[in-house]
Protein backbone atom coordinates (compact mmCIF):
# COMPACT_ATOMS: atom_id res chain seq x y z
CA UNK A 1 0.00 0.00 0.00
CA UNK A 2 1.23 3.45 -0.75
CA UNK A 3 0.70 5.88 0.78
CA UNK A 4 0.12 3.93 3.96
CA UNK A 5 1.03 5.46 7.32
CA UNK A 6 -0.06 7.47 10.31
CA UNK A 7 -0.12 11.17 9.46
CA UNK A 8 -0.39 14.25 11.69
CA UNK A 9 -3.67 16.11 12.01
CA UNK A 10 -4.79 19.33 13.65
CA UNK A 11 -4.20 19.58 17.39
CA UNK A 12 -1.48 18.52 19.75
CA UNK A 13 -0.31 14.95 19.10
CA UNK A 14 -3.33 14.11 16.92
CA UNK A 15 -2.99 11.59 14.09
CA UNK A 16 -4.91 9.89 11.30
CA UNK A 17 -4.21 6.59 9.56
CA UNK A 18 -4.52 6.61 5.77
CA UNK A 19 -4.00 3.50 3.66
CA UNK A 20 -4.25 3.42 -0.14
CA UNK A 21 -4.40 -0.24 -1.11
CA UNK A 22 -5.46 0.30 -4.71
CA UNK A 23 -4.72 2.68 -7.55
CA UNK A 24 -8.33 3.90 -7.35
CA UNK A 25 -7.92 4.76 -3.67
CA UNK A 26 -4.78 6.74 -4.45
CA UNK A 27 -6.62 8.59 -7.23
CA UNK A 28 -9.41 9.45 -4.78
CA UNK A 29 -6.90 10.67 -2.19
CA UNK A 30 -5.13 12.78 -4.82
CA UNK A 31 -8.49 14.35 -5.80
CA UNK A 32 -9.18 15.19 -2.14
CA UNK A 33 -5.70 16.67 -1.76
CA UNK A 34 -6.16 18.71 -4.96
CA UNK A 35 -3.12 20.93 -5.57
CA UNK A 36 -1.36 19.55 -2.48
CA UNK A 37 -1.01 16.12 -4.13
CA UNK A 38 2.21 15.31 -5.96
CA UNK A 39 1.67 14.81 -9.67
CA UNK A 40 3.07 12.56 -12.35
CA UNK A 41 1.92 9.66 -14.49
CA UNK A 42 4.12 7.29 -12.46
CA UNK A 43 1.88 7.80 -9.41
CA UNK A 44 -0.98 5.97 -11.14
CA UNK A 45 0.62 2.65 -10.18
CA UNK A 46 1.76 1.15 -6.91
CA UNK A 47 5.30 0.72 -8.23
CA UNK A 48 5.51 4.40 -9.11
CA UNK A 49 4.08 5.50 -5.79
CA UNK A 50 6.44 3.18 -3.92
CA UNK A 51 9.44 4.73 -5.68
CA UNK A 52 8.24 8.17 -4.52
CA UNK A 53 7.01 6.99 -1.12
CA UNK A 54 8.98 9.52 0.94
CA UNK A 55 7.72 12.40 -1.20
CA UNK A 56 4.13 11.12 -1.05
CA UNK A 57 4.20 10.66 2.71
CA UNK A 58 5.66 14.14 3.20
CA UNK A 59 2.97 15.65 0.99
CA UNK A 60 0.12 13.81 2.74
CA UNK A 61 1.55 14.78 6.14
CA UNK A 62 1.78 18.46 5.18
CA UNK A 63 -1.78 18.36 3.83
CA UNK A 64 -3.34 16.47 6.74
CA UNK A 65 -1.57 18.40 9.53
CA UNK A 66 -4.04 21.30 9.56
CA UNK A 67 -7.21 19.19 9.36
CA UNK A 68 -9.41 17.73 12.07
CA UNK A 69 -8.84 13.96 12.11
CA UNK A 70 -12.52 13.03 12.41
CA UNK A 71 -13.66 15.38 9.66
CA UNK A 72 -10.83 14.22 7.43
CA UNK A 73 -11.70 10.58 8.12
CA UNK A 74 -15.32 11.16 7.11
CA UNK A 75 -14.28 13.01 3.98
CA UNK A 76 -11.76 10.38 2.91
CA UNK A 77 -14.04 7.45 3.68
CA UNK A 78 -16.81 9.12 1.65
CA UNK A 79 -14.35 9.33 -1.24
CA UNK A 80 -13.45 5.64 -0.88
CA UNK A 81 -10.12 6.07 0.89
CA UNK A 82 -9.52 3.92 3.99
CA UNK A 83 -8.82 6.29 6.88
CA UNK A 84 -9.36 6.45 10.61
CA UNK A 85 -8.30 8.59 13.55
CA UNK A 86 -5.69 7.32 15.97
CA UNK A 87 -7.53 7.31 19.27
CA UNK A 88 -6.49 7.53 22.90
CA UNK A 89 -8.39 5.62 25.57
CA UNK A 90 -10.35 8.79 26.38
CA UNK A 91 -11.35 9.03 22.71
CA UNK A 92 -12.53 5.43 22.76
CA UNK A 93 -14.99 6.16 25.57
CA UNK A 94 -16.71 8.70 23.31
CA UNK A 95 -16.52 6.62 20.10
CA UNK A 96 -20.06 6.25 18.68
CA UNK A 97 -19.34 2.84 17.12
CA UNK A 98 -18.05 1.41 20.40
CA UNK A 99 -21.06 2.89 22.20
CA UNK A 100 -23.40 1.32 19.63
CA UNK A 101 -21.74 -2.06 20.17
CA UNK A 102 -21.86 -1.64 23.98
CA UNK A 103 -18.11 -2.20 24.12
CA UNK A 104 -17.70 -0.42 27.46
CA UNK A 105 -19.74 -1.45 30.48
CA UNK A 106 -20.05 0.88 33.45
CA UNK A 107 -19.70 -1.13 36.65
CA UNK A 108 -19.66 -0.05 40.29
CA UNK A 109 -16.27 -0.64 41.90
CA UNK A 110 -16.19 -0.49 45.73
CA UNK A 111 -13.15 1.83 45.80
CA UNK A 112 -13.31 3.74 42.50
CA UNK A 113 -17.04 4.18 41.95
CA UNK A 114 -18.43 3.83 38.44
CA UNK A 115 -15.69 2.59 36.11
CA UNK A 116 -15.82 1.76 32.39
CA UNK A 117 -14.71 -1.81 31.71
CA UNK A 118 -13.76 -2.96 28.23
CA UNK A 119 -15.73 -5.71 26.60
CA UNK A 120 -14.91 -8.11 23.80
CA UNK A 121 -13.97 -7.02 20.30
CA UNK A 122 -16.44 -9.50 18.86
CA UNK A 123 -20.17 -10.16 19.27
CA UNK A 124 -21.88 -13.53 19.35
CA UNK A 125 -25.54 -13.64 18.33
CA UNK A 126 -27.76 -14.35 21.32
CA UNK A 127 -24.95 -13.89 23.84
CA UNK A 128 -24.51 -10.68 25.81
CA UNK A 129 -20.76 -10.75 26.25
CA UNK A 130 -18.60 -8.44 28.30
CA UNK A 131 -17.65 -7.95 31.92
CA UNK A 132 -20.33 -8.78 34.47
CA UNK A 133 -18.77 -7.45 37.67
CA UNK A 134 -16.10 -4.99 38.77
CA UNK A 135 -12.50 -6.01 39.40
CA UNK A 136 -11.81 -7.19 42.94
CA UNK A 137 -9.95 -5.05 45.44
CA UNK A 138 -6.43 -5.99 46.46
CA UNK A 139 -6.62 -8.92 48.89
CA UNK A 140 -10.40 -9.20 48.65
CA UNK A 141 -10.32 -12.95 48.05
CA UNK A 142 -7.17 -13.87 50.00
CA UNK A 143 -9.09 -15.82 52.66
CA UNK A 144 -10.97 -17.86 50.06
CA UNK A 145 -7.74 -18.58 48.15
CA UNK A 146 -5.96 -19.72 51.31
CA UNK A 147 -8.74 -21.84 52.78
CA UNK A 148 -10.77 -23.04 49.80
CA UNK A 149 -8.34 -23.22 46.91
CA UNK A 150 -5.14 -24.05 48.79
CA UNK A 151 -6.88 -26.05 51.51
CA UNK A 152 -5.06 -24.38 54.40
CA UNK A 153 -6.90 -24.81 57.69
CA UNK A 154 -8.50 -21.63 59.05
CA UNK A 155 -6.23 -21.45 62.10
CA UNK A 156 -3.07 -21.70 60.00
CA UNK A 157 -4.46 -19.24 57.42
CA UNK A 158 -5.20 -16.77 60.24
CA UNK A 159 -1.66 -17.15 61.56
CA UNK A 160 -0.22 -16.53 58.08
CA UNK A 161 -2.27 -13.38 57.71
CA UNK A 162 -1.43 -12.13 61.22
CA UNK A 163 2.29 -12.75 60.69
CA UNK A 164 2.30 -10.85 57.40
CA UNK A 165 3.18 -14.02 55.50
CA UNK A 166 0.49 -13.27 52.96
CA UNK A 167 0.02 -9.85 51.42
CA UNK A 168 -3.39 -8.25 51.35
N, C-alpha and C positions, 0 to 999 in steps of 0.2 A: 504494500500500500504506500502511496506517496501522493500528497503529503499525509503523514500519519504521526501525530505527536500530541503533546499537551502544550497549549499555547496560552500566553498571558491574556487576561481580560481586564476590564476596568475594575479598579478597586485594589486595595492592598492584598497582595498574595492571593489573587483570584485567577482561576485557570479554566480553560475549556479544552476538551478532547475533540479532535477533528480527525477523521480517518476516511481517506478517499481510496476505496478498494477498486473502483472501476474508472475507466476513462470518462464515462458519463458523469460520475460523481465529481471528478476533477473539473469537468466542463461547467457543471452547476456551481461549484465553489468559485471558479474563475469569474462566472457571470455575477455572483454575489459580491465579489471583491472589486469588480469593475476595473477602474484604472489602476488600482493597487496590485492587481494580479500580474505576475511576470508574463511576458508574451513569447511566442515562438511556436512554430509548427511542431517542434520536437516535444513539446509539452502535451501533445495529444495522446501520447503513449506512455505506459508505465516506464519503459526503458529510458525514454527522454526525461521524464520527471525525476527518475532515480539519479540520472547523471547530474541533474541540477537541484538535487535534494536540499543542499544547504541554502541555496538562493531561495527556493520555494518556502522552506521553513522560516527563513528570516522575513520574507514578504508577508506570509500569513501571520506571523507573530506581530509584526508592525501594524498590520491591519486590525487584528483582533484586540490589541492592547487597550484601545479606547472604548470598547463595546461591552455592554452588560452581558455576562455569560449566559443568563437565562434567555434574554431576548435574542441573542445571537444563535443559541441552540434552536429556538423555535423557528427562526428565519432559515437556518441551514437545513433543519429537518424538513421544513415545508418545501425546500428546493430539492430534496432528495439526497442531502449530504449527511452522513452519519456524524452526529455531534452530541456532546453532553457535557454539562458542567462538572468540574471536579468539586466534590462536596465534602465539607467537614461534618463531624458528627452532629453539630448543631444545625447544619443545613438539612441533614437527613430527617431530623425530627419534624421539620416543616415541609418535607417533600410530599406533594399531593398523591403521587403514585404509591408511595409507601403507606400513606394514610388510608388510601382506598383499599389496599391489600391487608390492612390491619397488622402491619409489620411490627409496630411497637405496641406493647401492652403496658398500661399504667397499673402498677401494683403498689400496694401499701407496704412499705418496709418499716419495721419497728423503730429503727434509728434514724432513717433518712426521709421518712414520709413517702409521698407519692413519687415513684421512680419509673422512668420508661425502661422497659426490658425489651431487648431485641428478640424477634421471633425467627422463624425459618425463612430461608430464601425461596422456598417452594410451597405450593399449596396442594393438598390432596383433597379431591372431591369428597364431601361428606365427613371430613375430619377437620375439626377446629384446632389447628396446631398452634404452638406457641407456648410461652411460659405460663404456668398456672398458679405459681406462688412466688413470693419475693425470696431473694437469696437469704440464707440464714446468717445470723450474727456470729461473730467470732466466738467459738466455744459453745455455741447454743446446743449442740448435740453431743458434747464430749461424754456426758454420763451414759447416754445410750450406746455410744461407740465402745466405751470401756466395758460396760456390763452386758450388753446384748450382743454386740458383734464380736468382741474379743473374749467374752465369757469370764471376765474378772469378777470375783465375788464383790458384793457391795462394800464390805468392810475394807478390803484391799484397795478398791477403787477410791474410796474416801480418803484412805491414807495417802495414796498417790497424789490426789488433788491437794490435800492439806500440806504435803511436803513440797509442793511445786514441781513434782515429777512429770506433770502433764500440764501443758500450757492451755490457757483458756482464751 
